[in-house]
Amino acid sequence: MEDLIPHVAPAVVLSVLVGLFHACLYLAVRARGGLHVLAVIPAAIAGAYVGQAVGARVGDPLPIGDFGLAWASILAWIGILLVAGIAAIRPGPTDDETGVTNDD
């Protein structure tokens, strides 16, 4: 039975949890959904994973075992802000694409 369950490193699991926490915090504060939500969550998880790797090499003021929580949180927010910045500067849909008419 143990051969059927693959071994998952604790850093991966903690990166997913930290990334999801910060992504949910951003989405709750922003109180706005949209398609960029689909990019915020993976960006936060990837940022947390890279951040824990940086914390393992540089050192971290808030370690949880071998996991660097401070660096993971900082880079998760950098990933979130990159996605939010790209979503803010991309052009929105035009009236022709949405089918909305302004007949005022």
Buried (B, 14 or more C-beta within 10 A) or exposed (E): EEEEEEEEEEBEEBBBBBBBBBBEBBBEEBEEEEEBBEBBBEBBBBBBBBBBBBBBEEEBEEBBEEBBBBBBBBBBBBBBBBBBEEBEEEEEEEEEEEEEEEEE
